[in-house]
Amino acid sequence: MNHELRVKSKKTNSLFGQVYKLVQQIPSGKVTTYGEIALALGTRDARKVGWALHQNPDGNTTPCHRVVNRAGKLAPNFAFDGSQEQRRRLEAEGVTFIDDRHVDLKKHLHRFIK
């Protein structure tokens, strides 16, 4: 039983590392979605991407503020001081919004090229 838990944990950590590497590629002034990251990783599980970002150990190295949901909505539980901090960081990079909580994805969506 313990062996199974260790194997599962290693797979999760590997996925988290892959998520962080992709997020580090998002240029300043751009955002991507949990789903775009999942697609680039060959999975359809955007929730796992969200879990990885919520546990991001270093927001300076891995700019998780550049990840929004598929509608461009800010994360209500953004790991580093809530959605207002996420918005502040994005605005500082020149990202524009269509309303209080939604990024203009037509202007700012970053897609990963395979």
FENVENMO-V886356 format. One record per residue. N is the residue number from 1. SS is DSSP state (H for helix, E for strand, C for the rest). OMEGA is omega as a letter, one per 20 degrees, with the letter a starting at -180 (NA if undefined). Layout:
<<N SS OMEGA> <N SS OMEGA>>
//
This chain:
<<1 C r> <2 H r> <3 H r> <4 H r> <5 H r> <6 H r> <7 H r> <8 H r> <9 H r> <10 H r> <11 H r> <12 H r> <13 H r> <14 H r> <15 H r> <16 H r> <17 H r> <18 H r> <19 H a> <20 H r> <21 H r> <22 H a> <23 H r> <24 C r> <25 C a> <26 C a> <27 C r> <28 C a> <29 C r> <30 C r> <31 E r> <32 E a> <33 E r> <34 H a> <35 H r> <36 H r> <37 H r> <38 H r> <39 H r> <40 H r> <41 C r> <42 C r> <43 C r> <44 C a> <45 C a> <46 H r> <47 H r> <48 H r> <49 H r> <50 H r> <51 H r> <52 H a> <53 H r> <54 H r> <55 C a> <56 C a> <57 C a> <58 C a> <59 C r> <60 C r> <61 C a> <62 C a> <63 C a> <64 H r> <65 H r> <66 H r> <67 E a> <68 E r> <69 C a> <70 C r> <71 C a> <72 C a> <73 E r> <74 C r> <75 C a> <76 C a> <77 C a> <78 C a> <79 C a> <80 C r> <81 C r> <82 H a> <83 H r> <84 H r> <85 H r> <86 H r> <87 H a> <88 H a> <89 H a> <90 H r> <91 H r> <92 H r> <93 C r> <94 C r> <95 C r> <96 C a> <97 E r> <98 C r> <99 C a> <100 C a> <101 C a> <102 E r> <103 E r> <104 C a> <105 H r> <106 H a> <107 H a> <108 H a> <109 E r> <110 C r> <111 C r> <112 C r> <113 C r> <114 C NA>>
//
